Amino acid sequence: MTVLAHRTDTVTRDALAVLQPGFEGTTAPEWLLRRIGEGLTAVGLFGRNISSPGQLAALTAQLRTERDDVLVAIDEEGGDVTRLEVRGGSSFPGNLALGAVDDTGLTRDVARELGRRLAECGVNLNWAPSADVNSNPDNPVIGVRSFGADTHLAARHTAAYVEGLQAAGVAACTKHFPGHGDTNVDSHHALPRIDVDLDTLQVRELVPFKAAIEAGTKAVMSAHILVPALDPTRPATLSPQILTGLLRRELGYEGLIVTDGMEMHAIAGTYGIERGSVLAIAAGADAICVGGGLADEATVLRLRDALVAAVREGALPEERLADAAARVRALAVWTREARPDAQPEGSRASGIGLTAARRALLVTGSAKPLSDPYVATLAPVANIAVGDETPWGVAAELAELLPGTGSGVYPQGASAGDILAAAGERTVVAVVRDAHRHPWMTEAVDALVAARPDTVVVEMGLPRAEPRGALHIATHGASRVCGRAAAEVIAGA
């Protein structure tokens, strides 16, 4: 009886150890601290948990009162995807901007500085970078989160990012394996499918992940995508062929495998989060990411109990769960013992994020000096992967430089006539995001340029259309510093 009780307790602790749950609020709830004391080894943070760097540091210190090696994870890609600066926009450009500059030293230094800021706040695992090759320009969920559509460019910048982030003592989590770039479906809403052959996967999708592994990435995140050439029945997150066969055996990866959010519809809507979590661990995943949408104690207990029951029923080998838990704990030890490298000379003082954003601009044409422009932001429906609460655009940044600036936000259905009526005689600055995916934006911009040839156009997404307007600026991302860099050009600064 004592042996059985000890075994059950061990399995329960291991089941808690493989979870990376979220929670509500800017302080740790009592239930979370209690579960950390019982064996929970990781916690995921989202924008709702962060109000300032000081508050975040206090929160992570509170979590570590229960155990000093707890993994505190965050989805902080910089650029369009920021949790650290969710309310104001990121101080760093995203991957596409860095890929446009194509200076791996700059990418390494940006990641190093981002990692330093995370480490100062007590965050030690970053669900970044995205190693996806954005081969499908209509991809609704990757886009500017990718370094680009060129495989080898994506590979060298993925490696540089991993090196920079981990030099700051923060573990990188390279995503979304085996590659989410050739999809036209958002896995938050449905299960994407990639119908390419093995040769294409080897020379395109897998190359950046191989580079990340060679660079020593401490974690890899799986994608909720179906790749029939690798497994015709199960998405990558639940596939032994992909996680164990390909990632572990063929690519020789020994670090932590983390799932993408299990409450995303690609898994929750097809398998359910309990069964999906069991299948993921059985397939070779080591950590279950959940908490973006389900952030309560009941979710943690449901997943813990599902894993324990699967072990008892023989559906999940106890050894596999123990191995997964051991990998989580090993990464926790690494983060506790990591010693950051020396800070690159001058990177903090020089404002490296804004410097990178300025270098990433692609500017076509010229415009007369403006004193009181009207900024019309043509806003698509917010993407849940990016975060609909993060502001973007150039209006606020331009208003700092040109106090007479006016502005308005125009959703789908708005016309050029609406914008011109609001602008009056002022020069229009039309700001778009992935205009190639939104015909209404293209139509509105074309009409604006036809009516007002002096219109300035700023593309803050993937630049696919031909430059239009008297001045056309492609920022390669919509972070705050990308907006600032564009505003400087518009204002003649």
C-alpha positions in Angstrom: 0.0 0.0 0.0 2.9 2.4 0.9 4.6 1.6 -2.4 1.5 2.2 -4.4 0.9 5.6 -2.6 4.5 6.6 -3.3 4.1 5.7 -6.9 0.9 7.6 -7.2 2.4 10.7 -5.6 5.4 10.5 -8.0 3.1 10.3 -11.0 1.0 13.2 -9.7 4.1 15.4 -9.2 5.4 14.4 -12.7 1.9 15.3 -14.2 2.1 18.7 -12.6 5.7 19.2 -13.7 4.8 18.9 -17.4 2.2 21.6 -17.3 2.8 25.3 -18.3 -0.4 26.9 -17.2 -1.5 30.6 -17.1 -3.5 32.5 -14.6 -5.5 35.7 -14.2 -4.2 38.8 -12.5 -0.9 40.6 -11.8 -0.2 38.7 -8.6 0.0 35.0 -8.2 -3.2 33.4 -6.9 -3.1 31.2 -3.8 -4.0 28.1 -5.8 -1.0 28.6 -8.2 1.5 28.9 -5.4 0.0 25.8 -3.7 0.4 23.8 -7.0 4.0 25.0 -7.4 4.7 23.6 -3.9 3.1 20.3 -5.0 5.3 20.0 -8.1 4.2 22.4 -10.8 7.5 23.5 -12.3 6.5 26.1 -14.9 4.1 29.0 -15.3 3.1 30.9 -18.5 2.6 34.7 -18.5 0.4 36.7 -20.8 -0.3 40.4 -21.4 -3.1 40.3 -18.7 -0.4 39.4 -16.1 1.9 42.4 -16.8 1.5 46.1 -16.0 5.1 47.3 -15.6 8.6 45.8 -15.3 8.6 46.4 -11.6 5.3 44.6 -11.1 6.5 41.7 -13.3 9.7 41.4 -11.2 7.6 41.3 -8.0 5.3 38.7 -9.5 8.2 36.4 -10.6 9.8 36.8 -7.1 6.5 35.8 -5.6 6.4 32.6 -7.7 9.9 31.7 -6.6 9.0 31.9 -2.9 7.7 28.3 -3.5 10.6 27.0 -5.5 13.7 28.9 -6.7 13.9 27.1 -10.0 10.4 27.6 -11.4 10.3 28.2 -15.1 8.5 31.5 -15.9 7.6 31.5 -19.6 6.3 34.2 -21.9 5.5 34.7 -25.5 7.7 37.7 -26.2 8.8 37.7 -29.8 9.2 41.5 -30.0 7.7 43.2 -32.9 4.0 42.5 -33.3 3.9 39.9 -30.6 4.7 41.4 -27.2 3.5 40.7 -23.8 6.1 42.7 -21.9 4.9 45.9 -23.6 1.4 44.8 -24.5 -0.2 48.2 -23.7 2.2 50.5 -25.6 3.8 48.4 -28.3 7.3 46.8 -28.5 10.6 48.6 -28.2 12.0 46.0 -30.7 11.1 45.3 -34.4 10.0 41.8 -35.1 11.6 39.0 -37.1 10.6 40.3 -40.6 12.3 43.6 -40.0 15.4 41.9 -38.8 15.4 39.6 -41.8 15.0 42.7 -44.1 18.1 44.2 -42.6 19.9 40.8 -42.8 22.6 41.5 -40.3 22.9 38.5 -38.0 25.0 40.5 -35.6 22.1 42.9 -35.2 19.6 40.1 -34.7 21.9 38.5 -32.1 22.2 41.9 -30.2 18.5 42.6 -30.4 17.7 39.2 -29.0 20.4 39.6 -26.3 18.9 42.9 -25.2 15.4 41.5 -25.2 16.6 38.6 -23.1 18.3 41.0 -20.7 15.0 42.8 -20.1 13.2 39.6 -19.6 15.8 38.3 -17.2 15.7 41.5 -15.2 12.0 40.8 -14.7 12.6 37.2 -13.6 11.4 35.6 -16.9 13.7 32.7 -18.0 11.9 30.9 -20.8 10.8 32.7 -24.0 8.4 31.0 -26.4 10.5 32.5 -29.3 11.8 32.8 -32.0 9.6 31.8 -34.8 11.7 29.7 -37.2 8.9 29.4 -39.8 9.7 30.1 -43.4 6.9 32.4 -44.6 6.6 30.7 -48.0 2.8 31.4 -48.2 2.3 35.2 -48.3 -1.4 34.7 -47.5 -0.5 33.0 -44.2 -2.9 34.7 -41.6 -0.9 33.8 -38.5 2.8 34.0 -39.3 3.6 36.8 -41.8 5.9 39.4 -40.1 6.6 36.9 -37.3 8.9 35.1 -39.8 12.4 36.3 -40.7 11.3 35.9 -44.3 10.4 33.6 -47.2 14.0 32.6 -47.9 15.0 29.4 -46.1 18.6 30.1 -45.5 18.0 33.7 -44.3 15.4 32.3 -41.8 17.9 29.7 -40.7 20.8 32.1 -40.0 18.7 34.6 -38.2 17.0 31.9 -36.1 20.4 30.7 -35.0 21.5 34.2 -34.2 18.3 34.9 -32.2 18.7 31.7 -30.2 22.3 32.6 -29.4 21.5 36.1 -28.4 18.5 35.2 -26.2 20.4 32.4 -24.4 23.4 34.6 -23.9 21.2 36.6 -21.5 20.4 33.5 -19.5 16.9 33.1 -21.0 16.0 29.8 -22.7 14.8 30.0 -26.3 11.9 28.0 -27.5 12.1 27.8 -31.3 8.7 27.4 -33.0 6.5 26.1 -34.7 7.9 22.6 -35.5 8.0 21.3 -38.2 7.1 24.7 -39.8 4.0 26.8 -39.9 4.9 29.0 -42.8 3.0 27.3 -45.7 -0.4 27.5 -44.2 -3.5 29.6 -45.0 -5.5 28.6 -41.9 -5.0 30.0 -38.4 -4.6 27.1 -36.0 -6.3 29.1 -33.3 -9.5 28.5 -35.2 -9.0 25.3 -37.2 -6.5 22.6 -38.1 -4.1 23.8 -40.9 -2.8 21.2 -43.4 0.5 21.4 -45.3 0.5 19.3 -48.5 4.1 19.2 -49.5 6.4 16.3 -50.1 9.3 15.2 -47.9 12.0 16.7 -50.1 10.3 20.1 -49.8 10.1 19.8 -46.0 13.7 18.8 -45.8 15.1 21.7 -47.9 12.6 24.4 -46.7 10.7 23.9 -43.4 13.3 21.9 -41.5 16.4 23.9 -42.3 15.9 26.7 -39.7 15.1 24.2 -37.0 18.3 22.3 -37.8 20.1 25.7 -37.4 18.4 26.3 -34.1 19.4 22.9 -32.8 23.0 23.5 -33.8 22.8 26.8 -32.0 21.7 25.0 -28.8 18.1 26.0 -28.5 16.9 24.8 -25.1 13.3 24.2 -26.2 11.3 23.6 -29.4 7.5 24.3 -29.7 5.4 22.0 -31.8 2.8 23.2 -34.3 -0.9 22.2 -34.4 -0.6 21.4 -38.1 -1.3 18.3 -40.2 1.6 17.3 -42.5 0.5 14.2 -44.3 4.0 13.6 -45.7 5.1 13.0 -42.1 1.9 11.7 -40.5 -1.4 11.5 -42.4 -3.6 11.2 -39.3 -2.3 13.3 -36.4 -1.2 16.9 -36.1 2.5 17.4 -35.3 1.8 18.1 -31.6 0.2 14.7 -31.2 2.4 12.7 -33.7 5.1 10.2 -32.5 6.4 10.2 -36.0 7.1 13.9 -36.0 8.1 14.6 -32.4 10.0 11.3 -31.6 10.8 10.0 -35.0 11.8 13.2 -36.8 12.7 15.7 -34.1 14.4 13.4 -31.6 15.8 10.6 -33.7 16.5 12.1 -37.1 17.5 15.6 -36.1 19.1 14.5 -32.8 17.3 17.0 -30.6 17.7 16.4 -26.9 16.1 19.5 -25.3 12.6 20.3 -24.1 9.6 19.9 -26.5 6.8 22.3 -25.7 3.3 22.2 -27.2 1.6 25.2 -28.6 -1.5 26.3 -26.7 -3.7 23.3 -26.2 -6.9 25.3 -26.0 -6.4 26.4 -29.6 -9.2 25.0 -31.7 -6.9 22.8 -33.9 -6.5 20.6 -30.8 -9.4 21.5 -28.4 -12.0 21.3 -31.1 -10.8 18.0 -32.5 -9.4 16.0 -29.6 -10.2 18.0 -26.5 -7.5 19.4 -24.2 -7.4 16.4 -21.8 -7.0 13.7 -24.5 -4.9 16.0 -26.6 -2.5 16.5 -23.6 -2.2 12.8 -23.0 -1.5 12.1 -26.7 1.0 14.9 -26.9 3.1 13.6 -24.0 2.8 10.0 -25.4 4.0 11.3 -28.8 7.1 12.8 -27.3 6.2 16.3 -26.0 7.5 17.2 -22.6 5.5 20.3 -21.6 1.9 21.2 -22.1 1.3 24.9 -22.8 -2.2 26.0 -21.7 -3.5 29.3 -20.3 -4.0 31.7 -23.1 -7.7 31.1 -22.9 -8.1 28.7 -20.0 -6.4 30.2 -17.0 -7.8 28.7 -13.8 -7.1 26.0 -11.3 -9.8 23.7 -12.6 -7.9 23.5 -16.0 -4.7 22.5 -14.2 -6.4 19.8 -12.2 -8.3 18.5 -15.2 -5.0 18.0 -17.1 -3.1 16.7 -14.1 -5.8 14.1 -13.5 -6.1 13.1 -17.1 -2.3 12.4 -17.3 -2.4 10.4 -14.0 -5.4 8.4 -15.2 -3.7 7.6 -18.5 -0.7 6.2 -16.6 -2.9 4.1 -14.4 -4.9 2.8 -17.4 -1.8 2.0 -19.4 -2.6 4.6 -22.1 0.6 6.6 -21.2 3.7 4.8 -20.1 4.9 6.0 -16.7 8.4 6.1 -18.0 7.4 8.5 -20.8 5.8 10.9 -18.3 8.8 10.7 -16.0 11.1 11.4 -18.9 9.1 14.5 -19.8 9.1 15.8 -16.2 12.8 15.2 -16.0 13.4 17.3 -19.1 11.3 20.1 -17.6 13.3 20.0 -14.4 16.6 19.9 -16.2 15.7 23.1 -18.0 14.7 24.7 -14.8 18.1 23.9 -13.4 19.8 25.4 -16.4 18.0 28.7 -16.1 18.8 28.9 -12.4 22.5 28.3 -13.0 22.8 30.3 -16.3 25.4 33.0 -16.2 24.6 35.8 -18.8 27.4 36.8 -21.1 28.7 40.4 -21.0 26.4 42.9 -22.6 27.5 44.0 -26.1 29.2 47.3 -26.0 26.8 50.2 -26.4 23.7 48.2 -27.2 21.6 49.5 -24.3 22.6 53.1 -24.7 22.1 53.3 -28.4 18.5 52.2 -28.4 19.1 49.1 -30.5 15.5 48.4 -31.2 14.8 51.8 -32.8 18.1 51.6 -34.7 17.1 48.2 -36.1 13.6 49.5 -37.0 15.1 52.5 -38.9 17.5 50.2 -40.8 14.5 47.9 -41.8 12.6 50.7 -43.6 12.1 50.4 -47.3 11.3 53.9 -48.5 10.1 54.7 -52.1 9.5 58.3 -53.4 9.4 61.5 -51.5 6.9 63.9 -50.0 6.7 67.6 -49.4 7.2 68.7 -45.8 4.1 68.1 -43.7 2.8 70.2 -40.8 -0.7 68.8 -40.1 -1.2 65.5 -41.8 -4.2 63.2 -41.4 -3.4 59.6 -40.5 -6.0 57.1 -41.6 -5.3 53.7 -40.1 -7.1 51.0 -42.2 -7.4 48.3 -39.5 -8.1 44.6 -40.2 -9.7 42.4 -37.6 -7.2 41.7 -34.9 -5.3 38.5 -34.9 -5.4 36.6 -31.6 -1.8 35.3 -32.1 -0.6 38.9 -32.0 -2.9 40.3 -29.4 -5.7 42.6 -30.1 -5.0 44.9 -27.2 -1.6 46.1 -28.5 -1.7 49.4 -30.2 -0.1 49.8 -33.6 0.3 52.4 -36.4 2.1 55.7 -36.8 -0.5 58.2 -35.6 0.7 58.5 -32.0 4.3 58.6 -33.0 3.7 61.2 -35.7 1.7 63.4 -33.4 4.7 63.6 -31.1 6.8 65.0 -34.0 4.0 67.0 -35.7 1.6 68.2 -33.0 -1.0 69.2 -35.7 -1.5 65.6 -36.8 -5.1 64.4 -37.0 -6.1 60.7 -37.1 -8.9 58.2 -37.5 -9.3 54.4 -37.5 -11.2 52.8 -40.4 -12.4 49.2 -40.3 -13.5 47.1 -43.2 -16.4 48.8 -45.0 -14.8 52.3 -44.8 -14.2 54.1 -48.1 -11.7 56.6 -49.5 -14.6 59.1 -49.4 -14.9 58.7 -45.7 -11.2 59.3 -45.2 -11.1 62.3 -47.5 -14.1 63.9 -45.8 -12.4 63.6 -42.4 -9.0 64.8 -43.8 -10.2 67.9 -45.5 -7.3 69.7 -47.1 -4.7 67.9 -45.1 -2.3 65.4 -46.6 -3.5 61.8 -46.0 -1.1 59.3 -44.5 -2.8 55.9 -45.2 -1.5 53.1 -42.9 -2.3 49.5 -43.8 -1.3 46.1 -42.5 -1.0 43.1 -45.0 -3.0 45.0 -47.6 -2.4 42.1 -50.1 -4.7 40.0 -47.9 -7.4 42.6 -47.6 -8.9 43.7 -50.9 -10.9 46.5 -49.2 -7.7 48.1 -48.1 -6.2 48.0 -51.6 -9.3 49.5 -53.1 -9.3 52.3 -50.5 -5.7 53.1 -51.0 -5.9 53.1 -54.8 -8.9 55.5 -54.6 -7.0 57.8 -52.1 -3.9 57.9 -54.4 -6.1 58.6 -57.4 -7.9 61.5 -55.7 -4.8 62.8 -53.8 -1.5 61.9 -55.5 0.4 63.4 -52.5 -1.0 60.6 -50.3 1.6 58.9 -48.1 1.2 55.1 -47.8 2.7 53.1 -44.9 2.6 49.3 -45.1 3.2 47.8 -41.6 2.6 44.2 -42.5 4.1 42.0 -45.3 5.0 44.3 -48.2 3.6 42.6 -51.3 1.9 45.4 -53.3 3.7 47.8 -55.6 4.7 51.1 -53.9 2.0 53.7 -54.3 1.6 57.3 -53.3 4.0 60.2 -53.3 5.9 58.4 -50.5 5.6 54.7 -49.7 7.2 53.2 -46.6 7.4 49.5 -45.8 8.2 49.0 -42.1 8.2 45.2 -42.1 6.3 45.1 -38.9 3.9 47.1 -36.7 5.7 47.4 -33.4 6.0 50.8 -31.7 9.6 51.4 -32.9 8.5 50.5 -36.5 5.9 53.2 -36.2 8.4 55.6 -34.8 10.9 55.0 -37.6 8.2 55.6 -40.2 7.0 58.8 -38.5 10.5 60.2 -38.5 10.7 59.8 -42.3 7.2 61.3 -42.8 8.1 64.3 -40.6 11.4 64.8 -42.3 13.3 64.0 -39.1 
